[in-house]
């Protein structure tokens, strides 16, 4: 398994220290509450979003069920208004179809800018 990066060194899209996204539900590639990432995170779970029903439905239609609880993975399922570290490309796909959920800029890892623009994120903040 990948080594957890030093969260104190991680930056958000605003160029300041990365702020935790959510502890309840516990999110992040490392399930540490932050949208930290490493090379092994092939999904690049870096965008902290406040999920909406429209996004949850869209994600389900794309084959990623974020609604159904999965206790074996310590996942209670998401509901609208939960904060969650989303895959950058899934958020970008949702943006194209009008289903992108709002983002929390202070909790969105700077690596998100490899996939979307700051202007796109700010428009959904």
Backbone as CSV, one residue per row, in Angstrom:
resi,resn,N_x,N_y,N_z,CA_x,CA_y,CA_z,C_x,C_y,C_z
1,UNK,0.840,-1.183,0.000,0.000,0.000,0.000,0.883,1.243,0.000
2,UNK,0.369,2.271,-0.607,1.103,3.537,-0.701,1.269,4.165,0.678
3,UNK,2.336,4.911,0.805,2.599,5.615,2.050,1.808,6.911,2.076
4,UNK,1.193,7.186,3.193,0.418,8.405,3.379,1.340,9.610,3.310
5,UNK,1.013,10.571,2.413,1.852,11.767,2.353,1.660,12.622,3.592
6,UNK,2.599,13.502,3.837,2.503,14.406,4.974,1.432,15.448,4.665
7,UNK,0.288,15.354,5.327,-0.843,16.242,5.068,-0.483,17.701,5.307
8,UNK,0.446,17.951,6.205,0.825,19.328,6.505,1.505,19.973,5.303
9,UNK,2.042,19.169,4.393,2.727,19.693,3.222,1.813,19.770,2.009
10,UNK,0.673,19.113,2.030,-0.222,19.110,0.884,-0.878,20.484,0.723
11,UNK,-1.028,20.886,-0.534,-1.643,22.174,-0.836,-3.000,21.980,-1.512
12,UNK,-3.865,22.955,-1.323,-5.145,22.949,-2.017,-5.035,23.795,-3.282
13,UNK,-6.131,23.903,-4.027,-6.131,24.643,-5.292,-5.944,26.145,-5.105
14,UNK,-6.062,26.613,-3.890,-5.860,28.029,-3.593,-4.408,28.329,-3.221
15,UNK,-3.588,27.272,-3.127,-2.180,27.431,-2.790,-1.890,27.474,-1.310
16,UNK,-2.878,27.148,-0.491,-2.697,27.114,0.959,-2.774,25.663,1.440
17,UNK,-2.571,25.463,2.727,-2.585,24.108,3.288,-3.921,23.421,3.038
18,UNK,-3.854,22.162,2.643,-5.046,21.356,2.401,-5.821,21.166,3.702
19,UNK,-7.107,21.472,3.671,-7.997,21.357,4.826,-8.760,20.037,4.701
20,UNK,-9.002,19.312,5.806,-9.781,18.074,5.713,-11.135,18.292,5.020
21,UNK,-11.570,17.283,4.307,-12.839,17.330,3.575,-13.980,16.804,4.443
22,UNK,-13.821,15.595,5.010,-14.882,15.023,5.837,-14.355,13.872,6.690
23,UNK,-14.779,13.884,7.941,-14.509,12.761,8.838,-15.757,11.911,9.021
24,UNK,-16.914,12.438,8.636,-18.185,11.707,8.761,-19.103,12.108,7.617
25,UNK,-19.096,11.337,6.519,-18.390,10.065,6.364,-16.884,10.276,6.177
26,UNK,-16.134,9.263,6.573,-14.676,9.312,6.465,-14.289,9.118,5.009
27,UNK,-13.650,10.117,4.443,-13.355,10.117,3.012,-11.868,10.126,2.744
28,UNK,-11.529,10.134,1.473,-10.152,10.224,1.016,-9.587,8.886,0.599
29,UNK,-8.643,8.923,-0.307,-7.969,7.707,-0.769,-7.409,6.917,0.407
30,UNK,-6.910,7.636,1.401,-6.335,6.997,2.587,-7.348,6.856,3.727
31,UNK,-8.593,7.280,3.493,-9.636,7.316,4.518,-9.111,8.031,5.769
32,UNK,-8.509,9.201,5.505,-7.986,10.028,6.588,-8.730,11.359,6.690
33,UNK,-9.802,11.500,5.908,-10.583,12.723,5.937,-10.137,13.778,4.945
34,UNK,-8.979,13.563,4.316,-8.414,14.545,3.384,-8.361,13.990,1.965
35,UNK,-8.375,14.903,1.000,-8.294,14.507,-0.410,-6.831,14.437,-0.859
36,UNK,-6.020,13.734,-0.069,-4.616,13.495,-0.396,-4.515,12.479,-1.519
37,UNK,-3.390,12.456,-2.182,-3.202,11.525,-3.280,-1.741,11.127,-3.396
38,UNK,-1.523,10.030,-4.091,-0.195,9.527,-4.439,-0.320,8.903,-5.824
39,UNK,0.792,8.553,-6.418,0.775,7.969,-7.773,-0.114,6.724,-7.852
40,UNK,-0.159,5.936,-6.791,-0.961,4.706,-6.800,-2.465,4.974,-6.814
41,UNK,-2.870,6.197,-6.524,-4.289,6.582,-6.535,-4.702,6.817,-7.982
42,UNK,-4.997,5.727,-8.692,-5.296,5.836,-10.123,-6.570,6.635,-10.389
43,UNK,-7.471,6.718,-9.430,-8.680,7.512,-9.592,-8.470,8.985,-9.304
44,UNK,-7.347,9.312,-8.688,-7.022,10.688,-8.311,-8.195,11.316,-7.561
45,UNK,-8.437,10.837,-6.345,-9.539,11.280,-5.472,-9.178,12.598,-4.802
46,UNK,-9.232,13.697,-5.558,-8.683,14.965,-5.072,-9.674,16.113,-4.974
47,UNK,-10.883,15.931,-5.480,-11.860,17.028,-5.438,-12.829,16.807,-4.287
48,UNK,-12.787,17.713,-3.318,-13.720,17.646,-2.198,-15.037,18.265,-2.650
49,UNK,-16.065,17.444,-2.689,-17.372,17.908,-3.161,-18.437,17.664,-2.111
50,UNK,-19.456,18.501,-2.163,-20.660,18.298,-1.376,-21.624,17.641,-2.358
51,UNK,-21.770,16.307,-2.236,-22.520,15.572,-3.254,-23.996,15.974,-3.275
52,UNK,-24.553,15.895,-4.457,-25.968,16.192,-4.676,-26.657,14.933,-5.149
53,UNK,-27.978,14.918,-5.093,-28.711,13.771,-5.602,-28.455,13.600,-7.099
54,UNK,-28.377,14.706,-7.824,-28.107,14.632,-9.266,-26.761,13.962,-9.531
55,UNK,-25.743,14.304,-8.739,-24.439,13.676,-8.933,-24.475,12.203,-8.539
56,UNK,-25.098,11.887,-7.409,-25.167,10.492,-6.975,-25.871,9.633,-8.025
57,UNK,-26.930,10.154,-8.615,-27.656,9.431,-9.663,-26.774,9.275,-10.896
58,UNK,-26.100,10.339,-11.287,-25.196,10.288,-12.436,-24.093,9.247,-12.200
59,UNK,-23.472,9.280,-11.037,-22.405,8.340,-10.720,-22.916,6.896,-10.783
60,UNK,-24.098,6.662,-10.248,-24.701,5.325,-10.295,-24.901,4.889,-11.743
61,UNK,-25.376,5.793,-12.579,-25.589,5.480,-13.999,-24.274,5.160,-14.711
62,UNK,-23.173,5.681,-14.183,-21.854,5.413,-14.764,-21.215,4.159,-14.172
63,UNK,-21.932,3.481,-13.281,-21.429,2.234,-12.706,-20.714,2.382,-11.378
64,UNK,-20.761,3.569,-10.781,-20.110,3.780,-9.481,-21.183,4.113,-8.458
65,UNK,-21.630,3.108,-7.743,-22.696,3.258,-6.751,-22.115,3.802,-5.450
66,UNK,-22.367,5.077,-5.209,-21.913,5.714,-3.977,-23.035,5.805,-2.949
67,UNK,-24.186,5.248,-3.267,-25.371,5.342,-2.412,-25.522,4.130,-1.491
68,UNK,-25.300,2.952,-2.037,-25.528,1.714,-1.293,-24.452,1.495,-0.228
69,UNK,-24.863,1.266,1.008,-23.880,0.972,2.065,-23.076,-0.288,1.736
70,UNK,-21.803,-0.251,2.058,-20.900,-1.382,1.886,-20.142,-1.565,3.203
71,UNK,-20.806,-2.187,4.188,-20.182,-2.325,5.516,-18.833,-3.045,5.474
72,UNK,-18.654,-3.949,4.525,-17.391,-4.681,4.437,-16.223,-3.761,4.078
73,UNK,-16.548,-2.575,3.551,-15.529,-1.578,3.231,-15.629,-0.359,4.155
74,UNK,-16.371,-0.516,5.231,-16.605,0.573,6.188,-17.175,1.809,5.480
75,UNK,-18.129,1.547,4.572,-18.754,2.617,3.783,-20.257,2.588,4.014
76,UNK,-20.780,3.671,4.580,-22.205,3.733,4.937,-23.087,4.197,3.782
77,UNK,-22.494,4.551,2.662,-23.262,5.103,1.559,-23.404,6.603,1.736
78,UNK,-23.464,7.308,0.616,-23.556,8.765,0.671,-24.983,9.237,0.470
79,UNK,-25.253,10.407,1.017,-26.544,11.064,0.826,-26.256,12.514,0.455
80,UNK,-27.215,13.186,-0.171,-26.976,14.578,-0.547,-26.468,15.409,0.629
81,UNK,-25.541,16.290,0.332,-24.865,17.202,1.257,-23.672,16.587,1.978
82,UNK,-23.457,15.267,1.837,-22.235,14.680,2.386,-21.054,15.220,1.592
83,UNK,-19.932,15.417,2.267,-18.695,15.784,1.594,-17.935,14.508,1.275
84,UNK,-17.319,14.471,0.089,-16.623,13.270,-0.353,-15.506,13.653,-1.311
85,UNK,-14.392,12.962,-1.232,-13.287,13.177,-2.167,-13.587,12.418,-3.453
86,UNK,-13.889,13.157,-4.492,-14.255,12.564,-5.772,-13.051,12.416,-6.685
87,UNK,-13.149,11.453,-7.586,-12.163,11.305,-8.645,-12.265,12.523,-9.562
88,UNK,-11.131,13.103,-9.884,-11.118,14.315,-10.700,-11.794,14.102,-12.053
89,UNK,-11.521,12.987,-12.699,-12.127,12.757,-14.008,-13.632,12.534,-13.926
90,UNK,-14.126,11.926,-12.849,-15.578,11.743,-12.706,-16.259,13.100,-12.512
91,UNK,-15.629,13.974,-11.715,-16.203,15.311,-11.530,-16.231,16.052,-12.870
92,UNK,-15.150,15.925,-13.644,-15.073,16.582,-14.957,-16.152,16.039,-15.896
93,UNK,-16.360,14.719,-15.881,-17.437,14.123,-16.689,-18.788,14.683,-16.271
94,UNK,-19.015,14.753,-14.969,-20.282,15.272,-14.446,-20.463,16.743,-14.836
95,UNK,-19.381,17.487,-14.858,-19.431,18.889,-15.262,-19.972,19.014,-16.686
96,UNK,-19.504,18.152,-17.573,-19.909,18.200,-18.981,-21.396,17.945,-19.179
97,UNK,-22.019,17.196,-18.248,-23.456,16.871,-18.391,-24.319,17.650,-17.403
98,UNK,-23.724,18.623,-16.727,-24.489,19.466,-15.814,-24.807,18.836,-14.477
99,UNK,-24.028,17.838,-14.071,-24.295,17.144,-12.802,-23.159,17.294,-11.791
100,UNK,-22.222,18.198,-12.057,-21.092,18.361,-11.133,-21.567,18.959,-9.821
101,UNK,-21.212,18.339,-8.707,-21.613,18.870,-7.407,-20.722,20.041,-6.995
102,UNK,-21.186,20.841,-6.026,-20.363,21.941,-5.510,-19.071,21.410,-4.896
103,UNK,-18.026,22.231,-4.984,-16.728,21.840,-4.430,-16.345,22.725,-3.252
104,UNK,-15.485,22.184,-2.420,-14.918,22.907,-1.283,-13.462,23.171,-1.652
105,UNK,-13.168,24.389,-2.088,-11.848,24.719,-2.619,-10.720,24.481,-1.624
106,UNK,-10.915,24.849,-0.379,-9.860,24.699,0.629,-9.517,23.233,0.895
107,UNK,-10.433,22.331,0.526,-10.232,20.902,0.764,-9.961,20.128,-0.516
108,UNK,-9.832,20.833,-1.634,-9.555,20.199,-2.929,-8.059,20.293,-3.215
109,UNK,-7.442,19.143,-3.391,-5.991,19.034,-3.579,-5.564,19.748,-4.857
110,UNK,-4.406,20.391,-4.813,-3.865,21.123,-5.963,-3.750,20.239,-7.203
111,UNK,-3.615,18.949,-7.020,-3.498,18.016,-8.164,-4.755,18.035,-9.038
112,UNK,-5.881,18.514,-8.512,-7.106,18.617,-9.310,-6.880,19.495,-10.532
113,UNK,-5.951,20.437,-10.417,-5.685,21.357,-11.523,-5.002,20.678,-12.707
114,UNK,-4.599,19.419,-12.542,-4.089,18.629,-13.663,-5.232,18.179,-14.571
115,UNK,-6.475,18.295,-14.076,-7.632,17.764,-14.790,-8.673,18.818,-15.145
116,UNK,-8.832,19.803,-14.283,-9.819,20.871,-14.479,-9.170,22.201,-14.136
117,UNK,-9.810,23.271,-14.547,-9.242,24.590,-14.267,-9.736,25.124,-12.930
118,UNK,-8.968,26.050,-12.385,-9.393,26.710,-11.158,-10.709,27.440,-11.395
119,UNK,-10.866,28.033,-12.557,-12.119,28.742,-12.880,-13.318,27.783,-12.844
120,UNK,-13.147,26.578,-13.370,-14.247,25.591,-13.334,-14.602,25.247,-11.894
121,UNK,-13.580,25.051,-11.063,-13.827,24.724,-9.662,-14.467,25.903,-8.934
122,UNK,-13.943,27.090,-9.162,-14.495,28.281,-8.508,-15.958,28.508,-8.888
123,UNK,-16.312,28.194,-10.109,-17.698,28.362,-10.562,-18.650,27.419,-9.838
124,UNK,-18.078,26.376,-9.206,-18.890,25.394,-8.488,-18.619,25.407,-6.985
125,UNK,-17.943,26.461,-6.529,-17.609,26.537,-5.099,-18.783,27.127,-4.309
